[in-house]
Amino acid sequence: MVQSPRQSVRIIYPPHLAPEMALDGATYRVVDLSAGGCLLSATMPARYRVGQQVHGTIRFKDGSSLRLDAYVLRSHDNTFALEFLHEIPQGYIERETAIFGSRDRDRRRFFRLRYSSVPNPTLLCAEQEQFRVMEISEAAIVLCCEDLERFMKGQRVQGTLVFHDGEGLGVDGYVFRMTARQVIVLLSRFLPTARIMKEQQYALQQIRKG
């Protein structure tokens, strides 16, 4: 068995963006995740006991999934914990940490492109609302908003991200944080890396022209 999950970096998920764990035909929401284990939001089924080995699949919000073997570690109130037989590959942990953060402050981040002198993308939402996008990464976008009362932390945000060349990408996420005139939205699905690179190249071209 691996070391206790509590000794690893833990990723805490917002409920509506959490991965799901499929076990024996049932699906459970993942409350938190580490390389060594996870906590599931449900009363432990009567058919399980502490120390029992189980087989399941974690399904992430980006569509990827990971099959694994685990032991039932403990049960408490309306949750139960699993300890993985083998640690989750580090790539999964780094990706989830970059999006959702963790208890470990020393974590990697995705490349971020901040717009200054080049045309900003626009987020088109329902009811003709639109917001200028100040920054993008694969995992998040930053909106410019004069009226912060329009948003609240945890609010779902959906719309179409329109770039300088007219390409539109559907986005879905939630408000992670608000600062002075800015709203940080974490995305439930990554922006394509090719699009991020294209924007970076465009920004460099405009800087050279200027």
C-alpha positions in Angstrom: 0.0 0.0 0.0 1.1 3.6 -0.6 1.7 6.2 2.0 -1.3 7.8 3.6 -3.1 10.2 1.3 -2.9 12.9 3.9 0.9 13.1 3.4 0.4 14.1 -0.3 -0.7 17.3 -1.9 -4.5 17.4 -1.8 -6.7 19.0 -4.4 -10.0 20.3 -3.1 -12.8 20.4 -5.7 -15.8 22.7 -6.1 -18.8 20.3 -6.1 -20.0 21.1 -9.7 -16.5 20.6 -11.2 -15.4 17.5 -9.2 -14.3 14.3 -10.9 -16.5 11.2 -10.4 -15.5 7.7 -9.1 -17.2 4.7 -10.6 -17.3 1.7 -8.3 -19.2 -1.5 -8.8 -21.9 0.2 -10.9 -22.3 3.2 -8.7 -20.9 6.8 -9.1 -19.6 9.0 -6.3 -18.4 12.6 -6.3 -14.7 13.1 -5.5 -14.4 15.6 -2.6 -10.6 15.7 -2.7 -7.8 13.9 -4.4 -4.1 13.2 -3.9 -1.6 10.9 -5.6 -2.2 8.4 -2.8 -6.0 8.4 -2.4 -9.3 10.2 -2.5 -12.3 11.2 -0.4 -15.8 10.4 -1.8 -19.0 12.2 -1.0 -21.3 9.4 0.1 -22.1 7.1 3.0 -19.9 4.0 2.6 -22.1 1.3 1.0 -22.9 -1.6 3.4 -21.1 -4.1 1.1 -17.8 -2.4 1.8 -15.6 -2.7 4.9 -12.4 -1.0 5.9 -9.4 -2.7 4.4 -11.4 -4.2 1.5 -9.9 -3.9 -2.0 -12.0 -2.3 -4.7 -11.6 -1.5 -8.4 -12.8 1.7 -9.9 -12.4 4.4 -12.5 -12.0 8.2 -11.9 -13.6 10.3 -14.6 -12.2 13.8 -14.9 -14.1 16.8 -16.2 -11.9 17.1 -19.3 -13.1 13.7 -20.4 -10.0 11.7 -19.4 -10.3 8.7 -17.1 -8.1 6.5 -15.0 -8.6 2.9 -13.8 -7.2 2.0 -10.4 -7.2 -0.4 -7.5 -7.7 0.9 -4.0 -8.4 -0.1 -0.4 -11.2 1.3 1.7 -9.3 3.4 4.2 -12.1 4.8 6.5 -15.6 6.0 6.7 -16.9 9.2 8.4 -20.3 10.8 8.4 -21.3 11.1 4.7 -17.9 10.4 3.2 -15.5 7.5 2.8 -11.9 7.4 1.8 -9.9 5.2 -0.5 -6.2 4.6 -0.5 -4.8 3.7 -3.9 -2.7 0.6 -4.4 -0.5 2.5 -6.7 -0.1 6.3 -6.8 -1.8 8.3 -9.6 0.7 9.4 -12.3 2.1 12.8 -11.4 0.8 14.3 -14.6 -2.8 14.0 -13.4 -2.0 15.6 -10.1 0.0 18.5 -11.7 -2.9 19.2 -14.2 -5.6 19.2 -11.5 -3.4 21.3 -9.1 -2.9 23.9 -11.8 -6.6 24.3 -12.3 -8.0 23.9 -8.8 -5.0 24.6 -6.5 -4.1 22.6 -3.5 -2.9 22.7 0.1 0.6 23.0 -1.3 1.5 26.6 -2.3 4.5 25.5 -4.3 2.7 24.3 -7.4 3.1 24.7 -11.2 0.9 26.9 -13.3 -0.1 26.9 -16.9 1.4 29.5 -19.3 -0.7 32.7 -19.1 -1.1 35.2 -21.9 -2.1 38.7 -20.7 -3.4 41.1 -23.3 -2.2 44.7 -23.4 -1.7 46.3 -26.8 -3.3 43.6 -28.9 -7.0 43.1 -29.5 -8.6 41.3 -26.6 -10.8 38.3 -27.0 -14.5 38.7 -26.0 -16.7 36.4 -24.0 -20.2 36.4 -25.3 -22.8 35.3 -22.8 -26.5 34.9 -22.7 -28.8 37.9 -23.1 -26.2 39.7 -25.3 -23.8 40.2 -22.4 -20.2 40.5 -23.4 -17.0 40.9 -21.5 -13.5 41.8 -22.5 -11.0 39.1 -21.7 -7.8 40.4 -20.1 -5.9 37.1 -19.8 -6.2 33.5 -20.9 -4.5 30.2 -20.1 -5.5 26.6 -20.9 -7.3 26.4 -17.5 -8.7 29.9 -16.9 -9.8 33.2 -18.3 -9.8 36.7 -16.7 -12.7 39.0 -17.5 -12.8 42.7 -17.3 -16.0 43.7 -15.4 -16.9 47.2 -14.1 -19.9 45.8 -12.2 -18.7 43.1 -9.9 -22.1 42.7 -8.4 -22.9 40.8 -11.7 -20.9 37.9 -10.4 -20.4 35.9 -7.2 -17.8 33.3 -6.2 -18.8 29.8 -7.4 -21.2 31.2 -10.0 -21.3 29.2 -13.3 -20.2 31.1 -16.4 -21.0 29.9 -19.9 -20.5 31.5 -23.3 -18.5 31.8 -26.4 -14.9 33.0 -26.4 -14.4 35.0 -29.6 -10.8 35.7 -30.8 -9.3 38.4 -33.1 -9.6 36.1 -36.1 -13.2 35.4 -35.5 -12.8 31.9 -34.1 -15.3 31.1 -31.4 -14.8 28.5 -28.6 -17.6 27.4 -26.2 -16.5 27.7 -22.6 -18.0 26.6 -19.3 -16.6 27.3 -15.9 -17.1 29.0 -12.5 -16.0 32.1 -10.8 -13.0 31.3 -8.7 -12.0 34.8 -7.5 -12.9 38.5 -8.0 -10.5 41.4 -7.7 -10.8 45.1 -8.6 -12.6 45.1 -12.0 -11.5 41.5 -12.8 -13.2 38.1 -12.6 -11.2 35.0 -12.7 -13.1 32.0 -14.2 -11.7 28.5 -13.9 -12.7 26.4 -17.0 -14.3 22.9 -16.7 -12.5 22.0 -20.0 -9.1 23.2 -21.1 -8.7 25.7 -23.9 -6.8 24.0 -26.8 -3.1 24.4 -26.6 -2.9 25.2 -30.3 -5.2 28.2 -29.7 -3.1 29.4 -26.8 0.0 29.2 -29.0 -1.7 30.9 -31.9 -2.6 33.8 -29.6 0.9 34.0 -28.3 2.3 34.2 -31.8 -0.2 36.8 -32.8 0.7 38.9 -29.7 4.4 38.7 -30.6 3.7 39.7 -34.2 1.8 42.8 -33.0 4.6 43.8 -30.6 7.2 43.6 -33.4 5.0 45.7 -35.7 4.6 48.3 -33.0 
